[in-house]
Amino acid sequence: MYDVLIVGGGAAGYGAALTLASVEDKFDWSKDKKYMMLDSGNSDILKASFFNLAGVSFGVGGDTLLDSMRSQLSNYKSCDIKNDKVLKIIKENDIFKVTTSTNNYQAKIVILATGMHSFDIECDMVEVLPHKDIAKPNKIKLKNKDNLIEENLYVAGLASGVKTMFAIANGDGVKVVCDIFKLWTGIPAVAHDNLKDRLD
């Protein structure tokens, strides 16, 4: 059983995973929590180079950037990464059951960070809508209110309807996790890398 399962290993997925994992040993409420990111290996990042992304090398290739994020995440023990395709998500008794091409998982919370091209996961809770904040045709988003599809089912990144820039999608994944922290702690919450004794 995972506390949070993230579907998608792109900008939003890694933003969520790194933020979750970064508090693993800092607070009593975050100790012993387990996370999973399921990545089908098809992120648009692999097709891109980045020239306006703060803090990374000018012109960095997407494959290099993904390798860097994967390496960052490997510093934490609380988040597993599996290369797998999600086929179906159902909810039974407040637990999400996630079926992939190779396995079955259970989670208390699910974050869908599946991008804007399509949504081919069988999931009765999700309504697919046109992505209206992009010039390209035939792009989609998942119906949500402030990233929430229904209780404990979130959408992050381009699938939530945000603009198509890495920094925005990444930050949207972080924002969703801050909402989850608030759910867990009862207070507005963010994770600061330099503060080990409190959450503001």
Secondary structure, DSSP 8 states (H G I E B T S, - for coil): -EEEEEE--SHHHHHHHHHHHTTTTTSGGGTT--EEEEE-S--GGGG-EESS-TTS-TTEEHHHHHHHHHHHHTT-SSEEEEE--EEEEEEETTEEEEEESS-EEEEEEEEE---SS---SB-TT--EEE--SSSSTT-EEE--BTTEEETTEEE-GGGGT--S-HHHHHHHHHHHHHHHHHHHHSS-----TT-SS---
